[in-house]
């Protein structure tokens, strides 16, 4: 193997290119989590509406939930 001629892209690659993240300083400067959410146009009501619109197969079944909880408890 020739490791001397490795070329990489100079462009940044983002894991979630459509999602913008904010620092704690930005959130606190907005007045805290609630004020920040309000300024971003987010609310609990909108969250509930969006969750209700998800298809039923988006959620864990009771068996999947129990298995996930067992796995989490074992990894503590």
ABEGO torsion letter per residue (X at the ends): XBAAABBBBABBBBABAABBBBBAAAAAAAGEAAAAAAAAGBBAAAAAAAAAABBAAABBBAAAAAAAAAAAAAAX
